[in-house]
């Protein structure tokens, strides 16, 4: 819901898992949200970051690092991440 100024005023805005596109429910206490900082060509932090959310299902399978590599690097290098939902 939005107010007159166009700002979100909802108490809870659900997130989606960056790896599986599943909704992360309020009861998924194993989920994490990770901010990955952007670096310039000299390796200095630019002040910008990209947020990735991972659900507890991915963390339970010990696949977090693999998914971060697959998701983060193409997204941060300007490419788009496309997931083939056939591997789950």
PDB file of N, CA, C and O in Angstrom:
ATOM      1  N   UNK A   1       0.839  -1.167   0.000  1.00  0.00           N
ATOM      2  CA  UNK A   1       0.000   0.000   0.000  1.00  0.00           C
ATOM      3  C   UNK A   1       0.892   1.240   0.000  1.00  0.00           C
ATOM      4  O   UNK A   1       1.961   1.243   0.610  1.00  0.00           O
ATOM      5  N   UNK A   2       0.447   2.290  -0.687  1.00  0.00           N
ATOM      6  CA  UNK A   2       1.223   3.525  -0.763  1.00  0.00           C
ATOM      7  C   UNK A   2       0.397   4.689  -0.239  1.00  0.00           C
ATOM      8  O   UNK A   2      -0.826   4.712  -0.375  1.00  0.00           O
ATOM      9  N   UNK A   3       1.083   5.655   0.362  1.00  0.00           N
ATOM     10  CA  UNK A   3       0.396   6.851   0.838  1.00  0.00           C
ATOM     11  C   UNK A   3       0.335   7.890  -0.282  1.00  0.00           C
ATOM     12  O   UNK A   3       0.672   7.589  -1.427  1.00  0.00           O
ATOM     13  N   UNK A   4      -0.095   9.116   0.045  1.00  0.00           N
ATOM     14  CA  UNK A   4      -0.263  10.151  -0.972  1.00  0.00           C
ATOM     15  C   UNK A   4       1.059  10.551  -1.625  1.00  0.00           C
ATOM     16  O   UNK A   4       1.075  10.966  -2.784  1.00  0.00           O
ATOM     17  N   UNK A   5       2.177  10.430  -0.884  1.00  0.00           N
ATOM     18  CA  UNK A   5       3.485  10.788  -1.437  1.00  0.00           C
ATOM     19  C   UNK A   5       4.087   9.676  -2.288  1.00  0.00           C
ATOM     20  O   UNK A   5       5.146   9.874  -2.883  1.00  0.00           O
ATOM     21  N   UNK A   6       3.451   8.525  -2.362  1.00  0.00           N
ATOM     22  CA  UNK A   6       3.960   7.409  -3.145  1.00  0.00           C
ATOM     23  C   UNK A   6       4.938   6.521  -2.407  1.00  0.00           C
ATOM     24  O   UNK A   6       5.615   5.705  -3.033  1.00  0.00           O
ATOM     25  N   UNK A   7       5.036   6.654  -1.081  1.00  0.00           N
ATOM     26  CA  UNK A   7       5.946   5.840  -0.282  1.00  0.00           C
ATOM     27  C   UNK A   7       5.228   4.578   0.190  1.00  0.00           C
ATOM     28  O   UNK A   7       4.035   4.608   0.492  1.00  0.00           O
ATOM     29  N   UNK A   8       5.973   3.462   0.251  1.00  0.00           N
ATOM     30  CA  UNK A   8       5.405   2.219   0.760  1.00  0.00           C
ATOM     31  C   UNK A   8       5.183   2.336   2.258  1.00  0.00           C
ATOM     32  O   UNK A   8       6.075   2.764   2.990  1.00  0.00           O
ATOM     33  N   UNK A   9       4.004   1.959   2.711  1.00  0.00           N
ATOM     34  CA  UNK A   9       3.682   2.029   4.135  1.00  0.00           C
ATOM     35  C   UNK A   9       3.275   0.665   4.684  1.00  0.00           C
ATOM     36  O   UNK A   9       2.729   0.579   5.785  1.00  0.00           O
ATOM     37  N   UNK A  10       3.533  -0.396   3.931  1.00  0.00           N
ATOM     38  CA  UNK A  10       3.205  -1.736   4.406  1.00  0.00           C
ATOM     39  C   UNK A  10       4.128  -2.118   5.546  1.00  0.00           C
ATOM     40  O   UNK A  10       5.286  -1.700   5.582  1.00  0.00           O
ATOM     41  N   UNK A  11       3.619  -2.911   6.477  1.00  0.00           N
ATOM     42  CA  UNK A  11       4.435  -3.363   7.588  1.00  0.00           C
ATOM     43  C   UNK A  11       5.402  -4.454   7.160  1.00  0.00           C
ATOM     44  O   UNK A  11       6.506  -4.548   7.695  1.00  0.00           O
ATOM     45  N   UNK A  12       5.002  -5.273   6.210  1.00  0.00           N
ATOM     46  CA  UNK A  12       5.839  -6.388   5.779  1.00  0.00           C
ATOM     47  C   UNK A  12       5.826  -6.460   4.261  1.00  0.00           C
ATOM     48  O   UNK A  12       4.766  -6.615   3.654  1.00  0.00           O
ATOM     49  N   UNK A  13       6.982  -6.349   3.651  1.00  0.00           N
ATOM     50  CA  UNK A  13       7.113  -6.492   2.206  1.00  0.00           C
ATOM     51  C   UNK A  13       7.907  -7.766   1.958  1.00  0.00           C
ATOM     52  O   UNK A  13       9.092  -7.814   2.286  1.00  0.00           O
ATOM     53  N   UNK A  14       7.292  -8.805   1.386  1.00  0.00           N
ATOM     54  CA  UNK A  14       8.002 -10.078   1.204  1.00  0.00           C
ATOM     55  C   UNK A  14       9.148  -9.947   0.205  1.00  0.00           C
ATOM     56  O   UNK A  14       9.077  -9.182  -0.757  1.00  0.00           O
ATOM     57  N   UNK A  15      10.197 -10.712   0.459  1.00  0.00           N
ATOM     58  CA  UNK A  15      11.355 -10.765  -0.433  1.00  0.00           C
ATOM     59  C   UNK A  15      11.310 -12.063  -1.215  1.00  0.00           C
ATOM     60  O   UNK A  15      10.618 -13.006  -0.832  1.00  0.00           O
ATOM     61  N   UNK A  16      12.053 -12.107  -2.316  1.00  0.00           N
ATOM     62  CA  UNK A  16      12.190 -13.329  -3.100  1.00  0.00           C
ATOM     63  C   UNK A  16      13.638 -13.761  -3.056  1.00  0.00           C
ATOM     64  O   UNK A  16      14.552 -12.936  -3.044  1.00  0.00           O
ATOM     65  N   UNK A  17      13.832 -15.065  -3.034  1.00  0.00           N
ATOM     66  CA  UNK A  17      15.177 -15.626  -3.043  1.00  0.00           C
ATOM     67  C   UNK A  17      15.822 -15.326  -4.395  1.00  0.00           C
ATOM     68  O   UNK A  17      15.211 -15.537  -5.443  1.00  0.00           O
ATOM     69  N   UNK A  18      17.053 -14.837  -4.366  1.00  0.00           N
ATOM     70  CA  UNK A  18      17.762 -14.506  -5.604  1.00  0.00           C
ATOM     71  C   UNK A  18      18.139 -15.748  -6.398  1.00  0.00           C
ATOM     72  O   UNK A  18      18.348 -15.660  -7.608  1.00  0.00           O
ATOM     73  N   UNK A  19      18.230 -16.892  -5.751  1.00  0.00           N
ATOM     74  CA  UNK A  19      18.643 -18.118  -6.431  1.00  0.00           C
ATOM     75  C   UNK A  19      17.464 -18.903  -6.987  1.00  0.00           C
ATOM     76  O   UNK A  19      17.560 -19.457  -8.082  1.00  0.00           O
ATOM     77  N   UNK A  20      16.355 -18.963  -6.260  1.00  0.00           N
ATOM     78  CA  UNK A  20      15.246 -19.823  -6.661  1.00  0.00           C
ATOM     79  C   UNK A  20      13.970 -19.068  -7.013  1.00  0.00           C
ATOM     80  O   UNK A  20      13.027 -19.675  -7.521  1.00  0.00           O
ATOM     81  N   UNK A  21      13.912 -17.773  -6.760  1.00  0.00           N
ATOM     82  CA  UNK A  21      12.711 -16.950  -6.952  1.00  0.00           C
ATOM     83  C   UNK A  21      11.565 -17.368  -6.048  1.00  0.00           C
ATOM     84  O   UNK A  21      10.419 -16.999  -6.305  1.00  0.00           O
ATOM     85  N   UNK A  22      11.842 -18.126  -5.000  1.00  0.00           N
ATOM     86  CA  UNK A  22      10.806 -18.459  -4.022  1.00  0.00           C
ATOM     87  C   UNK A  22      10.583 -17.263  -3.110  1.00  0.00           C
ATOM     88  O   UNK A  22      11.507 -16.496  -2.840  1.00  0.00           O
ATOM     89  N   UNK A  23       9.357 -17.112  -2.638  1.00  0.00           N
ATOM     90  CA  UNK A  23       9.100 -16.078  -1.643  1.00  0.00           C
ATOM     91  C   UNK A  23       9.766 -16.461  -0.333  1.00  0.00           C
ATOM     92  O   UNK A  23       9.715 -17.619   0.082  1.00  0.00           O
ATOM     93  N   UNK A  24      10.383 -15.496   0.310  1.00  0.00           N
ATOM     94  CA  UNK A  24      10.964 -15.716   1.628  1.00  0.00           C
ATOM     95  C   UNK A  24       9.921 -15.259   2.634  1.00  0.00           C
ATOM     96  O   UNK A  24       9.651 -14.064   2.760  1.00  0.00           O
ATOM     97  N   UNK A  25       9.345 -16.198   3.340  1.00  0.00           N
ATOM     98  CA  UNK A  25       8.271 -15.880   4.273  1.00  0.00           C
ATOM     99  C   UNK A  25       8.830 -15.292   5.557  1.00  0.00           C
ATOM    100  O   UNK A  25      10.036 -15.336   5.801  1.00  0.00           O
ATOM    101  N   UNK A  26       7.952 -14.750   6.362  1.00  0.00           N
ATOM    102  CA  UNK A  26       8.382 -14.156   7.628  1.00  0.00           C
ATOM    103  C   UNK A  26       8.853 -15.217   8.610  1.00  0.00           C
ATOM    104  O   UNK A  26       9.557 -14.893   9.566  1.00  0.00           O
ATOM    105  N   UNK A  27       8.487 -16.462   8.402  1.00  0.00           N
ATOM    106  CA  UNK A  27       8.888 -17.551   9.303  1.00  0.00           C
ATOM    107  C   UNK A  27      10.174 -18.249   8.864  1.00  0.00           C
ATOM    108  O   UNK A  27      10.628 -19.173   9.538  1.00  0.00           O
ATOM    109  N   UNK A  28      10.762 -17.830   7.760  1.00  0.00           N
ATOM    110  CA  UNK A  28      12.013 -18.426   7.281  1.00  0.00           C
ATOM    111  C   UNK A  28      13.179 -17.755   8.000  1.00  0.00           C
ATOM    112  O   UNK A  28      13.777 -16.810   7.486  1.00  0.00           O
ATOM    113  N   UNK A  29      13.492 -18.249   9.186  1.00  0.00           N
ATOM    114  CA  UNK A  29      14.522 -17.631  10.016  1.00  0.00           C
ATOM    115  C   UNK A  29      15.929 -18.030   9.590  1.00  0.00           C
ATOM    116  O   UNK A  29      16.901 -17.525  10.151  1.00  0.00           O
ATOM    117  N   UNK A  30      16.063 -18.914   8.621  1.00  0.00           N
ATOM    118  CA  UNK A  30      17.384 -19.308   8.131  1.00  0.00           C
ATOM    119  C   UNK A  30      17.800 -18.485   6.913  1.00  0.00           C
ATOM    120  O   UNK A  30      18.919 -18.630   6.420  1.00  0.00           O
ATOM    121  N   UNK A  31      16.911 -17.627   6.426  1.00  0.00           N
ATOM    122  CA  UNK A  31      17.243 -16.834   5.244  1.00  0.00           C
ATOM    123  C   UNK A  31      18.222 -15.721   5.601  1.00  0.00           C
ATOM    124  O   UNK A  31      18.277 -15.264   6.743  1.00  0.00           O
ATOM    125  N   UNK A  32      18.991 -15.294   4.605  1.00  0.00           N
ATOM    126  CA  UNK A  32      19.956 -14.211   4.795  1.00  0.00           C
ATOM    127  C   UNK A  32      19.818 -13.213   3.651  1.00  0.00           C
ATOM    128  O   UNK A  32      19.382 -13.549   2.550  1.00  0.00           O
ATOM    129  N   UNK A  33      20.196 -11.997   3.947  1.00  0.00           N
ATOM    130  CA  UNK A  33      20.263 -10.948   2.942  1.00  0.00           C
ATOM    131  C   UNK A  33      21.692 -10.436   2.934  1.00  0.00           C
ATOM    132  O   UNK A  33      22.211 -10.019   3.969  1.00  0.00           O
ATOM    133  N   UNK A  34      22.331 -10.465   1.772  1.00  0.00           N
ATOM    134  CA  UNK A  34      23.748 -10.130   1.662  1.00  0.00           C
ATOM    135  C   UNK A  34      23.898  -8.939   0.720  1.00  0.00           C
ATOM    136  O   UNK A  34      23.374  -8.948  -0.394  1.00  0.00           O
ATOM    137  N   UNK A  35      24.615  -7.919   1.174  1.00  0.00           N
ATOM    138  CA  UNK A  35      24.940  -6.770   0.332  1.00  0.00           C
ATOM    139  C   UNK A  35      26.352  -6.959  -0.203  1.00  0.00           C
ATOM    140  O   UNK A  35      27.298  -7.125   0.567  1.00  0.00           O
ATOM    141  N   UNK A  36      26.492  -6.933  -1.523  1.00  0.00           N
ATOM    142  CA  UNK A  36      27.794  -7.085  -2.165  1.00  0.00           C
ATOM    143  C   UNK A  36      28.186  -5.724  -2.724  1.00  0.00           C
ATOM    144  O   UNK A  36      27.484  -5.165  -3.567  1.00  0.00           O
ATOM    145  N   UNK A  37      29.317  -5.190  -2.249  1.00  0.00           N
ATOM    146  CA  UNK A  37      29.756  -3.862  -2.648  1.00  0.00           C
ATOM    147  C   UNK A  37      30.331  -3.825  -4.044  1.00  0.00           C
ATOM    148  O   UNK A  37      30.938  -4.792  -4.506  1.00  0.00           O
ATOM    149  N   UNK A  38      30.137  -2.698  -4.716  1.00  0.00           N
ATOM    150  CA  UNK A  38      30.691  -2.482  -6.048  1.00  0.00           C
ATOM    151  C   UNK A  38      32.070  -1.849  -5.904  1.00  0.00           C
ATOM    152  O   UNK A  38      32.270  -0.971  -5.064  1.00  0.00           O
ATOM    153  N   UNK A  39      33.006  -2.288  -6.710  1.00  0.00           N
ATOM    154  CA  UNK A  39      34.370  -1.770  -6.698  1.00  0.00           C
ATOM    155  C   UNK A  39      34.678  -1.105  -8.033  1.00  0.00           C
ATOM    156  O   UNK A  39      34.143  -1.495  -9.070  1.00  0.00           O
ATOM    157  N   UNK A  40      35.551  -0.091  -7.997  1.00  0.00           N
ATOM    158  CA  UNK A  40      35.995   0.501  -9.254  1.00  0.00           C
ATOM    159  C   UNK A  40      37.162  -0.306  -9.814  1.00  0.00           C
ATOM    160  O   UNK A  40      37.511  -1.351  -9.266  1.00  0.00           O
ATOM    161  N   UNK A  41      37.760   0.166 -10.891  1.00  0.00           N
ATOM    162  CA  UNK A  41      38.829  -0.603 -11.533  1.00  0.00           C
ATOM    163  C   UNK A  41      40.076  -0.720 -10.672  1.00  0.00           C
ATOM    164  O   UNK A  41      40.928  -1.568 -10.937  1.00  0.00           O
ATOM    165  N   UNK A  42      40.203   0.126  -9.632  1.00  0.00           N
ATOM    166  CA  UNK A  42      41.345   0.044  -8.717  1.00  0.00           C
ATOM    167  C   UNK A  42      41.054  -0.820  -7.499  1.00  0.00           C
ATOM    168  O   UNK A  42      41.922  -0.992  -6.642  1.00  0.00           O
ATOM    169  N   UNK A  43      39.852  -1.362  -7.412  1.00  0.00           N
ATOM    170  CA  UNK A  43      39.485  -2.198  -6.278  1.00  0.00           C
ATOM    171  C   UNK A  43      39.018  -1.418  -5.070  1.00  0.00           C
ATOM    172  O   UNK A  43      39.022  -1.945  -3.958  1.00  0.00           O
ATOM    173  N   UNK A  44      38.610  -0.161  -5.263  1.00  0.00           N
ATOM    174  CA  UNK A  44      38.141   0.686  -4.167  1.00  0.00           C
ATOM    175  C   UNK A  44      36.619   0.702  -4.179  1.00  0.00           C
ATOM    176  O   UNK A  44      35.994   0.823  -5.233  1.00  0.00           O
ATOM    177  N   UNK A  45      36.029   0.579  -2.988  1.00  0.00           N
ATOM    178  CA  UNK A  45      34.573   0.559  -2.829  1.00  0.00           C
ATOM    179  C   UNK A  45      33.983   1.885  -3.299  1.00  0.00           C
ATOM    180  O   UNK A  45      34.462   2.949  -2.908  1.00  0.00           O
ATOM    181  N   UNK A  46      32.947   1.829  -4.134  1.00  0.00           N
ATOM    182  CA  UNK A  46      32.356   3.027  -4.724  1.00  0.00           C
ATOM    183  C   UNK A  46      31.214   3.609  -3.908  1.00  0.00           C
ATOM    184  O   UNK A  46      30.743   4.704  -4.213  1.00  0.00           O
ATOM    185  N   UNK A  47      30.758   2.907  -2.882  1.00  0.00           N
ATOM    186  CA  UNK A  47      29.615   3.375  -2.110  1.00  0.00           C
ATOM    187  C   UNK A  47      28.299   2.777  -2.574  1.00  0.00           C
ATOM    188  O   UNK A  47      27.262   3.021  -1.957  1.00  0.00           O
ATOM    189  N   UNK A  48      28.317   2.012  -3.632  1.00  0.00           N
ATOM    190  CA  UNK A  48      27.124   1.340  -4.141  1.00  0.00           C
ATOM    191  C   UNK A  48      27.215  -0.147  -3.819  1.00  0.00           C
ATOM    192  O   UNK A  48      28.306  -0.696  -3.669  1.00  0.00           O
ATOM    193  N   UNK A  49      26.060  -0.787  -3.717  1.00  0.00           N
ATOM    194  CA  UNK A  49      26.028  -2.218  -3.455  1.00  0.00           C
ATOM    195  C   UNK A  49      24.792  -2.827  -4.091  1.00  0.00           C
ATOM    196  O   UNK A  49      23.829  -2.128  -4.409  1.00  0.00           O
ATOM    197  N   UNK A  50      24.834  -4.127  -4.270  1.00  0.00           N
ATOM    198  CA  UNK A  50      23.704  -4.904  -4.770  1.00  0.00           C
ATOM    199  C   UNK A  50      23.299  -5.881  -3.682  1.00  0.00           C
ATOM    200  O   UNK A  50      24.148  -6.530  -3.071  1.00  0.00           O
ATOM    201  N   UNK A  51      21.997  -5.983  -3.442  1.00  0.00           N
ATOM    202  CA  UNK A  51      21.475  -6.832  -2.382  1.00  0.00           C
ATOM    203  C   UNK A  51      20.993  -8.152  -2.968  1.00  0.00           C
ATOM    204  O   UNK A  51      20.274  -8.177  -3.967  1.00  0.00           O
ATOM    205  N   UNK A  52      21.396  -9.244  -2.336  1.00  0.00           N
ATOM    206  CA  UNK A  52      20.952 -10.580  -2.711  1.00  0.00           C
ATOM    207  C   UNK A  52      20.324 -11.227  -1.488  1.00  0.00           C
ATOM    208  O   UNK A  52      20.864 -11.132  -0.386  1.00  0.00           O
ATOM    209  N   UNK A  53      19.189 -11.881  -1.675  1.00  0.00           N
ATOM    210  CA  UNK A  53      18.519 -12.591  -0.592  1.00  0.00           C
ATOM    211  C   UNK A  53      18.542 -14.083  -0.905  1.00  0.00           C
ATOM    212  O   UNK A  53      18.251 -14.496  -2.028  1.00  0.00           O
ATOM    213  N   UNK A  54      18.889 -14.881   0.091  1.00  0.00           N
ATOM    214  CA  UNK A  54      18.927 -16.335  -0.077  1.00  0.00           C
ATOM    215  C   UNK A  54      18.031 -16.975   0.970  1.00  0.00           C
ATOM    216  O   UNK A  54      18.128 -16.659   2.155  1.00  0.00           O
ATOM    217  N   UNK A  55      17.158 -17.873   0.533  1.00  0.00           N
ATOM    218  CA  UNK A  55      16.217 -18.514   1.446  1.00  0.00           C
ATOM    219  C   UNK A  55      16.906 -19.623   2.238  1.00  0.00           C
ATOM    220  O   UNK A  55      18.009 -20.055   1.901  1.00  0.00           O
ATOM    221  N   UNK A  56      16.244 -20.065   3.281  1.00  0.00           N
ATOM    222  CA  UNK A  56      16.783 -21.113   4.131  1.00  0.00           C
ATOM    223  C   UNK A  56      16.955 -22.432   3.404  1.00  0.00           C
ATOM    224  O   UNK A  56      17.811 -23.234   3.775  1.00  0.00           O
ATOM    225  N   UNK A  57      16.155 -22.670   2.372  1.00  0.00           N
ATOM    226  CA  UNK A  57      16.262 -23.900   1.585  1.00  0.00           C
ATOM    227  C   UNK A  57      17.643 -24.008   0.946  1.00  0.00           C
ATOM    228  O   UNK A  57      18.253 -25.077   0.979  1.00  0.00           O
ATOM    229  N   UNK A  58      18.137 -22.938   0.376  1.00  0.00           N
ATOM    230  CA  UNK A  58      19.460 -22.933  -0.254  1.00  0.00           C
ATOM    231  C   UNK A  58      20.544 -23.080   0.799  1.00  0.00           C
ATOM    232  O   UNK A  58      21.512 -23.813   0.597  1.00  0.00           O
ATOM    233  N   UNK A  59      20.387 -22.389   1.920  1.00  0.00           N
ATOM    234  CA  UNK A  59      21.393 -22.485   2.977  1.00  0.00           C
ATOM    235  C   UNK A  59      21.434 -23.888   3.566  1.00  0.00           C
ATOM    236  O   UNK A  59      22.502 -24.359   3.957  1.00  0.00           O
ATOM    237  N   UNK A  60      20.288 -24.564   3.637  1.00  0.00           N
ATOM    238  CA  UNK A  60      20.247 -25.920   4.190  1.00  0.00           C
ATOM    239  C   UNK A  60      20.962 -26.911   3.277  1.00  0.00           C
ATOM    240  O   UNK A  60      21.466 -27.932   3.744  1.00  0.00           O
ATOM    241  N   UNK A  61      21.007 -26.621   1.999  1.00  0.00           N
ATOM    242  CA  UNK A  61      21.673 -27.516   1.053  1.00  0.00           C
ATOM    243  C   UNK A  61      23.161 -27.212   0.913  1.00  0.00           C
ATOM    244  O   UNK A  61      23.839 -27.844   0.103  1.00  0.00           O
ATOM    245  N   UNK A  62      23.671 -26.281   1.665  1.00  0.00           N
ATOM    246  CA  UNK A  62      25.079 -25.887   1.647  1.00  0.00           C
ATOM    247  C   UNK A  62      25.494 -25.464   0.232  1.00  0.00           C
ATOM    248  O   UNK A  62      26.597 -25.772  -0.218  1.00  0.00           O
ATOM    249  N   UNK A  63      24.621 -24.774  -0.441  1.00  0.00           N
ATOM    250  CA  UNK A  63      24.902 -24.316  -1.795  1.00  0.00           C
ATOM    251  C   UNK A  63      25.040 -22.801  -1.870  1.00  0.00           C
ATOM    252  O   UNK A  63      25.019 -22.230  -2.961  1.00  0.00           O
ATOM    253  N   UNK A  64      25.180 -22.147  -0.724  1.00  0.00           N
ATOM    254  CA  UNK A  64      25.180 -20.691  -0.701  1.00  0.00           C
ATOM    255  C   UNK A  64      26.335 -20.127  -1.514  1.00  0.00           C
ATOM    256  O   UNK A  64      26.129 -19.231  -2.333  1.00  0.00           O
ATOM    257  N   UNK A  65      27.528 -20.625  -1.308  1.00  0.00           N
ATOM    258  CA  UNK A  65      28.689 -20.087  -2.014  1.00  0.00           C
ATOM    259  C   UNK A  65      28.566 -20.295  -3.519  1.00  0.00           C
ATOM    260  O   UNK A  65      28.893 -19.402  -4.301  1.00  0.00           O
ATOM    261  N   UNK A  66      28.102 -21.459  -3.921  1.00  0.00           N
ATOM    262  CA  UNK A  66      27.946 -21.732  -5.351  1.00  0.00           C
ATOM    263  C   UNK A  66      26.922 -20.786  -5.973  1.00  0.00           C
ATOM    264  O   UNK A  66      27.133 -20.281  -7.076  1.00  0.00           O
ATOM    265  N   UNK A  67      25.815 -20.544  -5.270  1.00  0.00           N
ATOM    266  CA  UNK A  67      24.795 -19.649  -5.808  1.00  0.00           C
ATOM    267  C   UNK A  67      25.265 -18.203  -5.815  1.00  0.00           C
ATOM    268  O   UNK A  67      24.931 -17.449  -6.728  1.00  0.00           O
ATOM    269  N   UNK A  68      26.031 -17.810  -4.811  1.00  0.00           N
ATOM    270  CA  UNK A  68      26.554 -16.444  -4.813  1.00  0.00           C
ATOM    271  C   UNK A  68      27.481 -16.213  -5.998  1.00  0.00           C
ATOM    272  O   UNK A  68      27.448 -15.146  -6.611  1.00  0.00           O
ATOM    273  N   UNK A  69      28.296 -17.188  -6.321  1.00  0.00           N
ATOM    274  CA  UNK A  69      29.197 -17.047  -7.469  1.00  0.00           C
ATOM    275  C   UNK A  69      28.391 -16.960  -8.758  1.00  0.00           C
ATOM    276  O   UNK A  69      28.691 -16.136  -9.622  1.00  0.00           O
ATOM    277  N   UNK A  70      27.373 -17.801  -8.897  1.00  0.00           N
ATOM    278  CA  UNK A  70      26.573 -17.821 -10.122  1.00  0.00           C
ATOM    279  C   UNK A  70      25.728 -16.562 -10.247  1.00  0.00           C
ATOM    280  O   UNK A  70      25.537 -16.058 -11.353  1.00  0.00           O
ATOM    281  N   UNK A  71      25.217 -16.044  -9.129  1.00  0.00           N
ATOM    282  CA  UNK A  71      24.322 -14.893  -9.161  1.00  0.00           C
ATOM    283  C   UNK A  71      25.100 -13.581  -9.165  1.00  0.00           C
ATOM    284  O   UNK A  71      24.834 -12.704  -9.987  1.00  0.00           O
ATOM    285  N   UNK A  72      26.046 -13.444  -8.262  1.00  0.00           N
ATOM    286  CA  UNK A  72      26.702 -12.153  -8.042  1.00  0.00           C
ATOM    287  C   UNK A  72      27.566 -11.711  -9.204  1.00  0.00           C
ATOM    288  O   UNK A  72      27.433 -10.583  -9.677  1.00  0.00           O
ATOM    289  N   UNK A  73      28.439 -12.566  -9.668  1.00  0.00           N
ATOM    290  CA  UNK A  73      29.410 -12.115 -10.655  1.00  0.00           C
ATOM    291  C   UNK A  73      28.767 -11.636 -11.952  1.00  0.00           C
ATOM    292  O   UNK A  73      29.137 -10.562 -12.429  1.00  0.00           O
ATOM    293  N   UNK A  74      27.828 -12.365 -12.552  1.00  0.00           N
ATOM    294  CA  UNK A  74      27.208 -11.812 -13.766  1.00  0.00           C
ATOM    295  C   UNK A  74      26.425 -10.533 -13.486  1.00  0.00           C
ATOM    296  O   UNK A  74      26.437  -9.610 -14.301  1.00  0.00           O
ATOM    297  N   UNK A  75      25.747 -10.468 -12.345  1.00  0.00           N
ATOM    298  CA  UNK A  75      24.952  -9.285 -12.026  1.00  0.00           C
ATOM    299  C   UNK A  75      25.839  -8.072 -11.807  1.00  0.00           C
ATOM    300  O   UNK A  75      25.492  -6.969 -12.229  1.00  0.00           O
ATOM    301  N   UNK A  76      26.971  -8.256 -11.158  1.00  0.00           N
ATOM    302  CA  UNK A  76      27.857  -7.133 -10.873  1.00  0.00           C
ATOM    303  C   UNK A  76      28.687  -6.725 -12.083  1.00  0.00           C
ATOM    304  O   UNK A  76      29.175  -5.597 -12.147  1.00  0.00           O
ATOM    305  N   UNK A  77      28.849  -7.625 -13.035  1.00  0.00           N
ATOM    306  CA  UNK A  77      29.613  -7.298 -14.236  1.00  0.00           C
ATOM    307  C   UNK A  77      28.736  -6.745 -15.351  1.00  0.00           C
ATOM    308  O   UNK A  77      29.203  -6.554 -16.474  1.00  0.00           O
ATOM    309  N   UNK A  78      27.474  -6.488 -15.047  1.00  0.00           N
ATOM    310  CA  UNK A  78      26.590  -5.873 -16.025  1.00  0.00           C
ATOM    311  C   UNK A  78      25.719  -6.846 -16.782  1.00  0.00           C
ATOM    312  O   UNK A  78      24.838  -6.424 -17.530  1.00  0.00           O
ATOM    313  N   UNK A  79      25.937  -8.129 -16.611  1.00  0.00           N
ATOM    314  CA  UNK A  79      25.104  -9.122 -17.277  1.00  0.00           C
ATOM    315  C   UNK A  79      23.842  -9.373 -16.477  1.00  0.00           C
ATOM    316  O   UNK A  79      23.690  -8.872 -15.363  1.00  0.00           O
ATOM    317  N   UNK A  80      22.965 -10.128 -17.033  1.00  0.00           N
ATOM    318  CA  UNK A  80      21.750 -10.466 -16.301  1.00  0.00           C
ATOM    319  C   UNK A  80      21.814 -11.926 -15.881  1.00  0.00           C
ATOM    320  O   UNK A  80      22.355 -12.771 -16.594  1.00  0.00           O
ATOM    321  N   UNK A  81      21.266 -12.200 -14.735  1.00  0.00           N
ATOM    322  CA  UNK A  81      21.258 -13.557 -14.207  1.00  0.00           C
ATOM    323  C   UNK A  81      19.956 -14.217 -14.606  1.00  0.00           C
ATOM    324  O   UNK A  81      18.881 -13.677 -14.344  1.00  0.00           O
ATOM    325  N   UNK A  82      20.037 -15.374 -15.233  1.00  0.00           N
ATOM    326  CA  UNK A  82      18.850 -16.143 -15.572  1.00  0.00           C
ATOM    327  C   UNK A  82      19.022 -17.534 -15.006  1.00  0.00           C
ATOM    328  O   UNK A  82      20.035 -18.195 -15.231  1.00  0.00           O
ATOM    329  N   UNK A  83      18.025 -17.961 -14.276  1.00  0.00           N
ATOM    330  CA  UNK A  83      18.102 -19.240 -13.582  1.00  0.00           C
ATOM    331  C   UNK A  83      17.236 -20.254 -14.316  1.00  0.00           C
ATOM    332  O   UNK A  83      16.071 -19.977 -14.603  1.00  0.00           O
ATOM    333  N   UNK A  84      17.783 -21.414 -14.622  1.00  0.00           N
ATOM    334  CA  UNK A  84      16.961 -22.482 -15.182  1.00  0.00           C
ATOM    335  C   UNK A  84      16.420 -23.286 -14.014  1.00  0.00           C
ATOM    336  O   UNK A  84      17.172 -23.962 -13.312  1.00  0.00           O
ATOM    337  N   UNK A  85      15.137 -23.213 -13.814  1.00  0.00           N
ATOM    338  CA  UNK A  85      14.520 -23.808 -12.634  1.00  0.00           C
ATOM    339  C   UNK A  85      14.499 -25.332 -12.676  1.00  0.00           C
ATOM    340  O   UNK A  85      13.833 -25.951 -11.846  1.00  0.00           O
ATOM    341  N   UNK A  86      15.196 -25.946 -13.604  1.00  0.00           N
ATOM    342  CA  UNK A  86      15.180 -27.389 -13.711  1.00  0.00           C
ATOM    343  C   UNK A  86      16.088 -28.106 -12.738  1.00  0.00           C
ATOM    344  O   UNK A  86      15.991 -29.327 -12.616  1.00  0.00           O
ATOM    345  N   UNK A  87      16.972 -27.403 -12.033  1.00  0.00           N
ATOM    346  CA  UNK A  87      17.936 -28.103 -11.187  1.00  0.00           C
ATOM    347  C   UNK A  87      17.453 -28.265  -9.754  1.00  0.00           C
ATOM    348  O   UNK A  87      18.200 -28.793  -8.930  1.00  0.00           O
ATOM    349  N   UNK A  88      16.271 -27.848  -9.425  1.00  0.00           N
ATOM    350  CA  UNK A  88      15.786 -28.004  -8.054  1.00  0.00           C
ATOM    351  C   UNK A  88      14.706 -29.032  -8.010  1.00  0.00           C
ATOM    352  O   UNK A  88      14.164 -29.312  -6.941  1.00  0.00           O
TER     353      UNK A  88
END
